[in-house]
Each structure stands twice: as C-alpha cells, then as structure tokens.
Amino acid sequence: MLFGEFFKKLRLKSNMTLRQFCEKNGFDPGNISKLERSILPPPHSPEKLYAYAIALNIKDGDDEYLEFFDLAAASSMNFSVNKISDQELINKLPVLFRTLDNKELTMEKLNRIINVVEKEVKK
C-alpha cells in the first residue's frame, strides 16, 4: 500500500469527507487530495507528518502509527538506481531499518546479516 492510500484509509475511518477533514484540521483540500492520490509525495518534515498523524487520530507507538511513518519513509527512498523496483519490498525496508535500529548493531553483526542476504539472493 502506498502512503496516500493509507492516509485516505485512515481519514475514511474517521467518517469525514476530505473537505470536513481539511476544515477541521486546517489543511488545504487540494494538497490532501493530491497526497491521497499519490500525486504529491508525503512531506519530508517530521513536524508535518506528526500533524497529519494527530489529525488522523493515530497514537504514537500503535501499529498504524508505525506503518504511517514507514510508508512515508519508503516513499521518499529512491532505489531505482539499485534495481529494487518492487514497491512492496521497498515498503518493508523502513521496518527492517527500524528493527535494526532497536538492536545493538555492531559492524560484525551487520556483516553477518549482509552475508546471509547475499547467500539468499544468489539462490
């Protein structure tokens, strides 16, 4: 799922039209419409993303909250140079990075992970 689709799903969950949502939260309806249709990318500003999360009634630490920020991060990654074109795979990368960030990752552990991945890719 793309960030815009997820955003729209969360907005619809609140039973508000696009216009109602924007009026209540002080957002531009044109921009939110473009965001939901993935014409505009998610904002890069963490403050703006937090404002959207609050407006969408998602709580810090909830699964929806993590997915919201993961999708935003994934959409800003450009992996076409690295030949990763599968959007579902790209969307999982922030989860991988967040998981690794929550562990005591040493260079030795990172090299072991890389070796495992390289062996799997060669299969």
N, C-alpha and C positions, 0 to 999 in steps of 0.2 A: 504494500500500500504506500502511496506517495504521501508526503506531508499534507498537501492540500486536501486530499481525500479524507485523511484522518481528522484534519481540522474541521471539515464540514460535518463529518460523522459526529464529532463532539458537540458542535454547535446544534445540530438537529436533535441531539439527545436532550438538550435544554429546552426543546419545544419552542424555539424562537426562529422567526424568519431572519433572513440576512439583515434586512433593514432594522428590525427590532434589536437584534444583537448589536449592530453598529451604533444605533442611537443610545442604547443602554450603556455602552462602554466607550463611546466617543471615538469610534473607528470610522474610517472612510469606507462606505459600502463598495465603491468601485475597486478599491485596493483589496478588500477582503474577498470580493467576488473573484478577482484575478488570482488571489492566493489559493482559494479553494479549487479553482480550475487548473492550478499549477502553471498558470501563465507567469505569475510572479513567484520567485523563489522565497523560501522562508527568510525572515530577517536574520542578519548576522548578529545583531545586537542582542546580547543576553537579556538586557532590560526589556526589550520589546517582546521577546519570547516569553519572559516571565509575565508580562502584562497580558499577553494572549492566554497563557495558562490559567491565570487568575480569572479572566473573563469567561473561560471555558469550564470553570469550576473543577479543575483537576488539582489534586493535592500533591505537594512535594513528597516524593518517595513512592507514590502509587504506581502501579504498572502503566496506567495511561500516561502519567507524567513522564516516566522514563521513555516510553515509546514516542511521545510527543517530541522530546528533545533528541532522541536517537534519529528519528526521521528528519528532523531539521538539520542535524549534523550530516547525515547521509546525503541529503540533497545538495549540500554545499561541497561535497567531495567530487572531484573530477578524476575518475580512474580510467578514462578512455585511453590515456597515454599508456597505461599499464595493462591494457587489453581486458580489463574487467568491465563487461558490458551488461551482465545480469543484474538488473535493478534489485532483485530480492537479495542477492548476495551482498551488494553494496549496502543495502539497508541493515544487514546484520553486522557490518563492521563496527559501528559505534558500540554495539553490545559487547563485541569482543574487546574493544579498547577499554570500555568501562570495567569489564571483568578483570582484565589485566591490570588496570589502574588500581583496583581494590586489593591487589595481592602485592606481596613483597617481591617484585620482579627484579631479578639480578640479570646481568649480562649472560651468565651461564644458563639460567632458566630460559631466557629469550632465545638463545642459540639452540637449545633443545627443542623448543616449540617450532622454530624455523626448520630444523631438521625433520621433524615429524611432518610438517606441512609439505616440505619438498618431496619427501618419500610418498606421501599420499597423491600428490599431483602427478608424479611420474608413473603411477599405476595405470 
